[in-house]
Structure formats: structure tokens, C-alpha cells
Amino acid sequence: MTTVIVTHDREFSQRRRRNAVGRHLWLNCEQFHAEGLLSQHLDDVIELLGSRPNVVVAMSRNGLEMYGRWD
């Protein structure tokens, strides 16, 4: 089983971007847009989160970005 932290918390997510530990999905959008964006990008989010043990994926209306240590 893989654990992923999913949050809208900008400050926490920015700290994780600088030092990714574990898998983290930052919903960098208004909460009411999150469900639609996640269903639109779900396959890509799963692929990116599964690609590294320490990664932050930021999802916004502009798409996805990936940050992290490249173990």
C-alpha cells in the first residue's frame, strides 16, 4: 500500500517541494475545482506519484508539475 498526502495547504506544500519526503499531491486550486481537475488528471497523477518514492505533484488549472528528490 502506498500512502499519499493530499492537501490544499500552500505553505506545507511549498516546504515539501523544497524537501520532498514521501508522496504528496498539492491541489493548487480552489477547493470547488479539485474534484473536476483530479478526475481529469487522475491517470497522470497516479503515474507521477508512482514514479518516485519522494515526490510532490502540484495540480492546478494549468496542469501538473512534479518536484522532488530524484532517488
Buried (B, 14 or more C-beta within 10 A) or exposed (E): EEEBBBEEEEEEBBEBBEEBBBBBBBBBBEEEEBEEBBEEBEEBBBEBBEEBEBBBBBBBEEEBBBBBEEE
